């Protein structure tokens, strides 16, 4: 799906067309008001006004999507339209900064959307304190690109306001569950980050769990429970073509891609133990990375591919370890009370998210790669399976309260400021957050 992007020139007048400045020029001259990402102190999100984009029906749709993105961004709080101090009719003209400042707003977004055949969305982001336009961009694409274009606008707004990359124009693979707990049908599904555009990639005839998106988001590896032992299956998102990775005698589980997508980490059962193996997709060769009589599972590469984090009970109970990508000695990094599991590395490489089970509760937390700075984001029953947003600022996971209530997806920022529910059509679990889309 082709979407073009251009920068708009700094202007306080109506757009005349042509003469597009570079994005660097459009944002020069005014320092961004960066949200405080330090976990200490009282957290207060940035107040922002998303004024109605000018244009036809598509303008209202784009405005609604951007506003919804801001509503679940945690770090930005959109002002309710009923509280707007003025109505913006010229999207290229500067708003009345004094009025918006009085309303407590830090940024104002204006723009337009429309076009015959091709959807053109233009937006400008104004810093109320400086009175300057700090971002101006135009996105164009087919009518089917409307949601993606809106998310791209949201990403540009979020990045300018916080100093961190966006995450709205991304996708999440997950397990969709329907039916009673005793006969639940589980299918692999793919959706937009906000829960829209759900696609089902498996039919539910075989039980499917733990999907993992490839670095390119073109493939998904997952565990398939059909006849015989569970196997790691690969499905192409575009074509739907499936293949089984390897032909192993024992149970296989915990598939995760290497950063280059050319190999897959997995655990293979060996009697009462399980060990971590690397499956090379090109040569179809398997390399054993751990060799112990314990349970070694849930491996995940660091973003640079140099290390692997995994869970193991080699020390008596389930803890998190880090080893070289070639295997060998492993260092334990978790030392809190309870059992640690499902570790996953942040795309930025600065954090590892995990599940911790203690005193009947399941917590989702983050720690540095050396085990320091552990922080619990949320706890209760039953939280599990964290996955990072592409900007490393958010963690998505699933919560299953038990019984027939079914599981659902939640999102937290890495400081634990807030929890946001991610809407899905049915029960949902095992999320895997993909990269920003090209």
N, C-alpha and C positions, 0 to 999 in steps of 0.2 A: 504494500500500500504506500504509494509515493506521496510524501508531504514535503513541500518546499518551505523554506524559511528565509526571511530577509529582516534586516534591521530597519527601523524607521528613524528618520532624523529627529533631533530635538526640535520641537516646534511648539509655539503657543497659538498657532493659527490653524485654520482648516488645512487638511492634506490637499496638496495640489497634484500629487502623483509624481513618480520618478524621483531622481536625486536621492537614492537611498544611501544613508551613511553607514559606516561599519558599526557593529555592536559596540566596539570599544569606544568609538567616538560618541555614541548615543548614551553611554553610561559614564562618560568622563565628567569631571568637575564636581561631583558630589559623592562623598563617602557613604557607603551603605550603612544603614542602621541595623547592625547585626544583633540578632537576638542573643541573650546571654545563655550560652550552652553549659555554663558551669553548674553542677548539681547543687552547689551550696546556695543558701539564701532562699528567699521567697520567689517562686517562679511566676512570671506574668507574661502571657503570650502577647505578641504584637497585635495591635488593633489595626485592621485593614478594612477598607470599604471597596466592595466589588460592585461598581455601579452598573445598571443594566446596559448591556451592549446595544448599540443602535442598529436597527435593521429589522428583518422580518422574523418569522417563526424560529429560524435557526439561531438568531441572536439570543432569544430567550433560553433556548436549550443550552447554548454554550455558557451563558451567564449562570444557569442553574448548576451545571457540572463544575465550573470553577468554584462557585460558592460552596458546593458540597465538598470539593477537595479541601478547601480552606477549613471547613468545619471539622474535618477529621485529621487535620495536619498537626494538631496539638500545639505547635509553636505559633500559629497565626489564628486570630479570632476575628471572623468577619462580622462587621457591624450589621445589625438587622436593618433592612431597607426602611422600615417604619421610623427609624431614628436618623435617617439621612438629613443633613441640614440644608441640602439643596438638590435640585434635579439637574442632571447633566444632559444637555442636549447636543453639545458639540464635543465629540470624543477627542478631538485634537487640541482643544483649548484647555488652558490650565484651569483647574477647579479653583473655587474661592478658598484659598488656604486658611484664612482666618476662621471661616465657618467650620471647616473640618478640624482645625486645631482645637476649637472650642468644644467639638464633639468628642475629643480625645482620640482621634484617628491619627495613625502614624503614616499610613500609605493610602492612596486612593488610586484605583484602577479604572480607566475609562477605555472605551473601544467600540468597535463595530463588527458586525458579521453579516455576510450575505453573499450574493453572487448567483448567476445563472449557470448551472452545470458545475462550476468550480466554486467551492466554498472558500471565501477569503475572510480571515479573522485578523483584525488589527487591534493591538492594545498598547496602551501607554500606562506606565506606573509612575506615580508622582510621590515624591517625598514631601510630606506636609511641612516638616520642620525647615527644610532648606528652600521649599517652594519650587524645586526643580524636577523636571522629568528625569528619571534615573534608568528607565528601560523603555524601549519602543521597538516592537517587533511585529512582523506580519507572517502568518502561516497560511498556506494554500493547499488544497487537496480536494478530492472528490467528496460528494455528499456523505459517502460511507465513512469518511475520515473524521466526521464531526467530533466524536468522543475523544479520539486521539489528539486532535488539534487542541481541544479544550484542555486536555491533560498536559500538553506541551506548554500551553500558556501558564498553567498552574505551576509547572516545574520552573519556568523562568521567574515567576513571582517568588516562589519559595526560595530559590537560590539567591536572588537579590536580597531578600529580607533577612535570611539566616546565615548566608555565607557558606551553606552546605548545598550539595547537589540535590536536585529534585528526585522524586520517586513515583510520581503519579502515572507517568506513561510506562508502566511496567505490568507484568503479568504474574499470576500466582497459580501454580499447579497444586491440586489438593485432592483429597478423597471425598467424594460426595456419597452420603449414606441415606438410604430410604428404607422404610419398612420397620417393623418391630425389632427390638434388640436381639431377639432369638433368631430372627431370619432377615437380618439386615443385608440389603444389596449395596455393595460398595463399588463405585466406578471412579476411574481417574478422570478428573475434569481440569479445565484450564479457564481462567477468568481474568478480567482486568483487575488491577489492584483494588479498585473500589467495589468489586463484587459484580460488575456488569459483564455482559457478553460471555456467559458461561457456555463452554463447549465440552461435550462428553466424548472422551477419546476411547473408552472401553464400554462394553455393553452390560457388564455386571454378571455375565455367565460364569466368569472366574473371579474369585475374591482378589482384589487388587489393593495394595497398601504401600505406604512410604514412597510416593513419587518424588523424583529429584530432577529438576530442570538442568539441562546442559548449559554451559557458559554462553552458548549462542541462543539458547531458548528454543532451538529447533527440534530438540529431542527430549524425551523424558524416560528415565530409568525407574523401574518400580519392581516390587515383589509381586509375583503372580502365584496364587494358590489354586492350581487346577488339579489335575490328576498327578499323583506322586508327590515328590518333595517340592517345596516352594522354590521358584527359580527367579533370577533377575531377568526381567524382560525390558527391551528397549522399544519405544514407539516413536515414529517420526510424526511430529505435530502436524506437518503439512499434508503428508500423504496417508497417514494412518498405518503405514507399514510397520509390522512388528518383527522382532527377532529375539531369540533367547541368547543371552551372553554365556557361552560355555556350556558344558554338560558335566556337571559335578555330581558325585554320588550322594553327598549330604545336603542338608538344607543350606540355602544361600539367602543372605539378607543384607540390609543396610547398604544399598548401592549409592555411591556418590562419585560424580565426575571429577577428574583432574582439571586444573585450571585451563589446560589447552583442549579439553574434550576428547583427547585421543585414548584415554584409558579410564577405567572405572575401578574405584575401591569397593570392596565388598567383604563380608565375613562369611566363612564357610565352616559348617559344623564338622567336627572330627571326634566322634564318640560323645563324651560328656563335655568336651571343650569346643571352643570356636576360635579361629585365628583370622587375621586380616591378610587379604591377598589383593594384588593389583592385576587387573585383567587388561592386557594390551589389545586394543580393538583391531589394530592393523594386522599384527602377527597372530592374534588369538592365543597368545602365550600368557601363562599365569605365573606371577612371582609371589612367593610367600614372604610376608613382611614381619609377622610375629610367629613365635614358636613356643607356646607354653600350654600347660594343661589347665588353663583358666578360660573364662569367657572374655574374649576380646571382640568388641563390636563397635558399631556406629563411627567408623573412621571418617575424617574430613580433612582435606588438604588446606594448608594455609594459602592465601591468595597468590603468593609467589611460587607455590609448588615445592618449597624446600622442606616443609614439615607436615606432620600428620597428627591431629588430635584424635583421641579415641577413648572409649570407656573400657574398663577392665576390672575384674574382681581378683586380680593376681595378689593383691595385698590383703585379701580377706573379705572385703566388701567393695561394692561398685564405686570406682573413682575415675577421675579423668587424668589421662597421661598424654604427653607429647613426645614424639620421636622424630627422627630424621625420615624424610620421604623414602629413603632406601632401606628403612627398618633399623634393627639394632636396639641398643639400649633406649629405654623410655623413662622420662622423668614425670613423677606424679606432681600435679599442680593443684588438686583440690584437697582441702583439709578440714572443711567444715563438718558439722554434724550431719549424719544421714548418708544417703547414697546419691551419687551424681551420675547423670546419663545424658544421652543425645547431644553431645557437644557439637557446635558448629562455629566456624571461623567467620568473623566479619569480613566483608569485601575490602575494608580498609586495612585489615590485618592487625588492628589495635585491640580487639576484644574477642572473647570466646563466649558464646551464649550456651546455656545448659539447663537441664532439668535437675532439681534436687528434691529428693523424697526424704521427709523427716517428720516424725511424730504424727503420721497419718495425713500429712499435707504434701502437696506437690508445688514446688516453687519454680518460677522461671527467673533466671538471673544472668548476670554477665560478670566476667572477670578478665583481667589482662592475661596475655599468653603465658606469663610466668606464674599465674595463680594469684597475684596480688590484686587489691582493689575490688574484691568480690562485692557485688551489689544485687540484692534481691529486688526484682521489679514487681512481682505479684506472687501471692501464694494462696492456696486453697485446695479444693478437690474438684477436678483432677486436671492439672495443667501439664502440658507436655509438648515436645516437638518444636522448639524454636527455630526460626529462620530469619535471616537479616534482610532488610530492605537494601536496594542497590547503593544507597548513600551511607549505609552503616549506622544510621541514626534511629532506626526503628527495628523492633523485633516482633514478628507475628508468630502465634502459637495457637494450639487448640485447647479448649477446656471441655471436659466431659463430666457433668455432675452425677452421672450414673443413672441406672434405671432406664425408663423409656424417654427421658428428657432429650437424650442425644447430645452430641458434641457440637461446638460452634467455634468460630475463629475470632481471636482478639488480637489487638495490636497495641504495643506500648513503645514509648520512646526509651532510649537506653538509660535515662536517668530516673525512670519510673514516675514521671510527672502525672501521667494520665493513661487510662485504658480506653480503647475505642473498639467497639464491636464491628466486625466486618460481615456485612449481610451476604448470605448465600441462600439458594433456593431451598435447600434441605439441610440435613445434618452435614457437618464438615469437619475434617481432621487432616493431619499430616500435611500442613502447607509447605510449599517450597517456592520462595520468592525469586523471580528471575531478574535479569539485568534491565536497565533502561532500554527501550526499544529504539532501533535506529531510525 
